[in-house]
């Protein structure tokens, strides 16, 4: 294998890893909103303490790359991320711990 093929392989693995982390974090954000509201997106319930109010696009910089997330909004509730871009290193540490457990 030549050096160019190895570089391409590493970049494709990094992109796949970035997409996986992005999907997992998106699911976590949705789950965090579902619990206090009492209903999943598009789910109808007779009693619910809150209502969804769309999403805000946010960028999150991590070691695997910049993630494009859609942070759910709730009516009459503070946003989960207040700034446009958030950097984290602690999240990377937690994600690596999860990888070791699997």
C-alpha positions in Angstrom: 0.0 0.0 0.0 1.3 3.4 -0.8 1.3 6.4 1.6 -1.6 8.0 -0.3 -3.8 5.0 0.2 -3.1 4.9 3.9 -3.9 8.6 4.2 -7.2 8.1 2.4 -8.0 5.1 4.7 -7.3 7.1 7.8 -9.4 10.0 6.6 -12.3 7.7 5.7 -12.1 6.0 9.2 -12.1 9.4 10.8 -15.1 10.5 8.8 -17.0 7.4 9.8 -16.1 7.9 13.4 -17.2 11.5 13.3 -20.6 10.5 11.8 -21.1 7.9 14.5 -20.3 10.3 17.3 -22.6 12.9 15.7 -25.5 10.5 15.5 -25.0 9.2 19.0 -24.9 12.8 20.4 -28.0 13.7 18.4 -29.9 10.8 19.9 -28.7 11.8 23.4 -30.0 15.4 22.9 -33.4 14.1 21.7 -33.6 11.7 24.6 -32.8 14.5 27.1 -35.6 16.5 25.6 -38.1 13.6 25.5 -37.9 12.8 29.2 -38.9 16.2 30.7 -41.5 16.8 28.0 -43.1 13.4 28.5 -43.4 12.7 24.7 -41.1 11.7 21.8 -41.1 13.9 18.7 -44.5 13.9 16.9 -46.0 11.8 19.7 -49.4 12.8 21.0 -50.1 12.3 24.7 -53.0 13.4 26.9 -50.8 15.0 29.5 -47.4 16.5 28.9 -45.6 19.1 30.9 -43.9 20.8 27.9 -43.8 21.2 24.2 -41.1 21.0 21.6 -40.3 24.1 19.7 -38.0 23.0 16.8 -34.2 22.8 16.8 -31.3 25.2 16.8 -28.3 24.2 14.7 -25.1 24.1 16.7 -21.5 23.1 16.0 -19.4 21.1 18.5 -15.7 20.8 18.1 -14.2 17.5 19.2 -11.1 15.4 18.5 -13.0 13.6 15.8 -13.9 16.8 14.0 -16.6 19.4 14.1 -20.1 18.0 14.6 -23.2 19.6 13.2 -25.9 19.1 15.8 -29.6 20.1 16.0 -30.3 21.0 19.6 -34.0 20.5 20.4 -35.8 23.6 21.9 -38.6 23.6 24.3 -41.2 26.3 24.8 -40.5 28.3 28.0 -37.2 26.6 28.8 -33.6 27.6 28.6 -31.4 26.3 25.7 -29.0 23.4 26.3 -26.2 25.2 24.5 -26.2 29.0 24.7 -23.3 29.7 22.3 -23.0 28.9 18.6 -19.8 26.8 19.0 -18.8 24.7 22.0 -15.4 23.0 22.5 -15.0 20.0 24.7 -12.3 17.8 25.8 -14.2 16.1 28.7 -16.7 14.7 26.2 -13.8 13.0 24.3 -12.6 11.5 27.5 -16.0 10.1 28.4 -16.5 8.8 24.9 -13.1 7.0 25.1 -14.2 5.4 28.4 -17.4 4.1 26.8 -15.3 2.6 24.0 -13.2 0.7 26.5 -16.3 -0.7 28.2 -17.7 -2.1 25.0 
